[in-house]
């Protein structure tokens, strides 16, 4: 795995940081992403202290800003010839309705639109890999979500849990539709539930105890590096095994409509 270049969003804390550490331990070049430059530097120092020969780099972007994401990808393209894996890990839980830099509801913007846009912009780098993987961290919460196109961003009614679960459903819709659209390519797309893990997000949104970060990172690392899933695409995993997802995701027309809606929101015509 020593030649793999892996980007992990939201890697200055929680599951993302643990995922980055475990990928580095397996020899991958890990590109750390975070919103705060100082926390990125501190995270890199912390990971070096745990693995002195780790291959790390840092990239800064506020995922609530499409322009910041665009600038980060320009930096990526200038420094790296390809990208083998992207782990769309970053996420937020908002108790009140707030808007992003671009005027979108924050949960929807960060948890879905940011990764949709980032993956689109990284596609040229992914295509330069001989076997690339896109991994999107969802949640079992997506099973309880509904999809009202008139209330995707809490325009009519906002509830923090509803917004979060809907953004996690968006992750699965995106991952499965991306897999369909990339069938003829060498790029796979899968999504996962990391488990109920003790993170700041869990504390903010659910006030319950969670499992270890090691358990939370396990499936992401497996999907990123394991040869067992090299040709697997369009699946939803938990504990390293494919699991059923929300039946809404199997509706091809809904997936297509949601994909096209996401394209319009981020200002692109197609992947």
Residue, then its C-alpha position, 0 to 999 in steps of 0.5 A: x500500500x506504500x504507493x497509495x495517495x489518500x485524501x481524508x476530509x475532516x482528519x483533524x479530529x475523531x474518526x478522520x484523524x484515526x483513519x489517517x493514522x491507520x492509513x499512514x501506519x499501512x504505508x499510504x501517503x495521507x493528505x490531511x484536510x481540515x478547516x483550521x490551519x493550526x489544528x492541521x499542523x498540530x494533527x500532523x505533529x501528533x501523527x508523526x509522534x505516533x509514526x515517525x516515518x509517516x508520509x503526510x501532507x496538509x490541505x486547508x479548506x472550509x467545506x462550507x465554501x465552494x470557493x475554498x474547496x476549489x482552491x484546495x483542489x488547485x493546490x492538490x493538482x499542483x503537488x500530486x500527479x494523481x489521487x488513489x483514494x478520497x475518503x469523504x469523512x468530514x461531517x457536522x450536526x447543527x441544532x439550529x438552521x445556519x447557512x453556509x458561505x454560499x447560502x445553503x443550509x450548513x448540514x446539507x452543505x458540509x455533509x453532502x454538497x462539499x463532498x459532491x463538489x470535491x469529488x467532482x473536482x478531484x475526478x481528473x486526479x482520480x482518473x490518473x490512478x490505475x485503480x481509484x476509490x471514492x469512499x463516503x462516510x454516511x450513517x445508519x441514521x440515513x435509514x430513517x430519512x425521507x426525501x422531500x425535494x421542497x425541504x432538502x435544506x429545511x426551507x419549510x421546517x428544520x430539525x437538527x436530526x432530520x437535517x443530519x439523517x437527510x444529509x446521510x441519505x444524500x451520501x448514500x444516494x451520491x455514492x450509489x449513483x456515482x458508482x453507476x456512472x463510473x461503471x465503465x471506469x477503474x474508479x469505485x464508489x462505496x459508502x459506509x456506516x462507521x458505527x456509533x462512535x465517541x466523537x464530538x459530533x455524537x456528543x453534539x447531536x445525540x448525547x449517548x456513549x459511543x464505541x472507540x475511534x479504532x472501531x470507527x475507522x475500521x471500515x473506512x480503512x478497509x474500503x480504502x486499502x483492502x484488495x477484497x473490495x478492489x472491484x466492489x462498487x455501489x455498496x453500503x458497508x458496516x463492520x466491513x460487510x455490505x448491508x442493506x441501505x434505505x430503499x429510497x436509494x434504489x429508485x433510479x429516478x430519485x437518484x437521478x433527480x437528486x444528482x442533477x439538483x446537486x449539480x445545479x447547486x454547486x454550479x456544474x453541468x456533469x461529472 
